[in-house]
Amino acid sequence: MGIIGTAGERQHTHPPERADDLADMELPDQDGAEHRLGDYWKDAPAVLVWLRHYG
């Protein structure tokens, strides 16, 4: 028996081969304004982090 709410088997990610595939994706900020991901790395590298919200 495992901890309640945990995955029963290992999960795998499926990242794109190139980050360019994500450049045109738009996501809302905390105020609801849409931002194009490619704008964050047009001048320098960027790190994207997705956090899962528990609660």
Buried (B, 14 or more C-beta within 10 A) or exposed (E): EEEEEEEEEEEEEEEEEEBEEBBEEEEEEEEEEEEEBBEBBEEEEEEEEEEEEEE
